[in-house]
Amino acid sequence: MEALGIMGFIFGLAALGKVLKMEKELKDKGVLGRMTKKDN
């Protein structure tokens, strides 16, 4: 069962990395920048 937890943790980190990368790309394109309040 510990192996499943470790695998889940690794996949979770990978997913988080992809989301952060996609968020950065959208902000660079200007798609996400106008929708977030913290950038104003």
ChimeraX commands (.cxc) that place a marker at each C-alpha (Angstrom):
marker #1 position 0.00,0.00,0.00 radius 0.5
marker #1 position 2.92,2.35,0.57 radius 0.5
marker #1 position 3.98,1.86,-3.03 radius 0.5
marker #1 position 0.59,3.12,-4.22 radius 0.5
marker #1 position 0.93,6.17,-2.01 radius 0.5
marker #1 position 4.37,6.93,-3.39 radius 0.5
marker #1 position 3.16,6.48,-6.97 radius 0.5
marker #1 position 0.20,8.76,-6.30 radius 0.5
marker #1 position 2.51,11.38,-4.85 radius 0.5
marker #1 position 4.78,11.24,-7.90 radius 0.5
marker #1 position 1.87,11.48,-10.34 radius 0.5
marker #1 position 0.43,14.34,-8.29 radius 0.5
marker #1 position 3.69,16.27,-8.51 radius 0.5
marker #1 position 3.85,15.66,-12.25 radius 0.5
marker #1 position 0.29,16.93,-12.68 radius 0.5
marker #1 position 1.05,20.01,-10.57 radius 0.5
marker #1 position 4.08,20.74,-12.74 radius 0.5
marker #1 position 2.01,20.52,-15.90 radius 0.5
marker #1 position -0.65,22.82,-14.49 radius 0.5
marker #1 position 1.93,25.41,-13.44 radius 0.5
marker #1 position 3.59,25.24,-16.86 radius 0.5
marker #1 position 0.25,25.66,-18.63 radius 0.5
marker #1 position -0.67,28.59,-16.36 radius 0.5
marker #1 position 2.60,30.33,-17.19 radius 0.5
marker #1 position 2.07,29.81,-20.92 radius 0.5
marker #1 position -1.46,31.20,-20.74 radius 0.5
marker #1 position -0.28,34.24,-18.79 radius 0.5
marker #1 position 2.46,34.85,-21.37 radius 0.5
marker #1 position -0.14,34.74,-24.15 radius 0.5
marker #1 position -2.38,37.14,-22.24 radius 0.5
marker #1 position -5.29,34.70,-21.99 radius 0.5
marker #1 position -5.18,34.21,-18.24 radius 0.5
marker #1 position -3.82,37.57,-17.16 radius 0.5
marker #1 position -7.05,39.48,-17.53 radius 0.5
marker #1 position -9.06,36.89,-15.58 radius 0.5
marker #1 position -7.00,36.85,-12.38 radius 0.5
marker #1 position -7.42,39.48,-9.70 radius 0.5
marker #1 position -3.95,39.23,-8.14 radius 0.5
marker #1 position -2.24,40.56,-11.29 radius 0.5
marker #1 position -4.20,43.83,-11.32 radius 0.5
marker link #1:1,2 radius 0.2
marker link #1:2,3 radius 0.2
marker link #1:3,4 radius 0.2
marker link #1:4,5 radius 0.2
marker link #1:5,6 radius 0.2
marker link #1:6,7 radius 0.2
marker link #1:7,8 radius 0.2
marker link #1:8,9 radius 0.2
marker link #1:9,10 radius 0.2
marker link #1:10,11 radius 0.2
marker link #1:11,12 radius 0.2
marker link #1:12,13 radius 0.2
marker link #1:13,14 radius 0.2
marker link #1:14,15 radius 0.2
marker link #1:15,16 radius 0.2
marker link #1:16,17 radius 0.2
marker link #1:17,18 radius 0.2
marker link #1:18,19 radius 0.2
marker link #1:19,20 radius 0.2
marker link #1:20,21 radius 0.2
marker link #1:21,22 radius 0.2
marker link #1:22,23 radius 0.2
marker link #1:23,24 radius 0.2
marker link #1:24,25 radius 0.2
marker link #1:25,26 radius 0.2
marker link #1:26,27 radius 0.2
marker link #1:27,28 radius 0.2
marker link #1:28,29 radius 0.2
marker link #1:29,30 radius 0.2
marker link #1:30,31 radius 0.2
marker link #1:31,32 radius 0.2
marker link #1:32,33 radius 0.2
marker link #1:33,34 radius 0.2
marker link #1:34,35 radius 0.2
marker link #1:35,36 radius 0.2
marker link #1:36,37 radius 0.2
marker link #1:37,38 radius 0.2
marker link #1:38,39 radius 0.2
marker link #1:39,40 radius 0.2
view
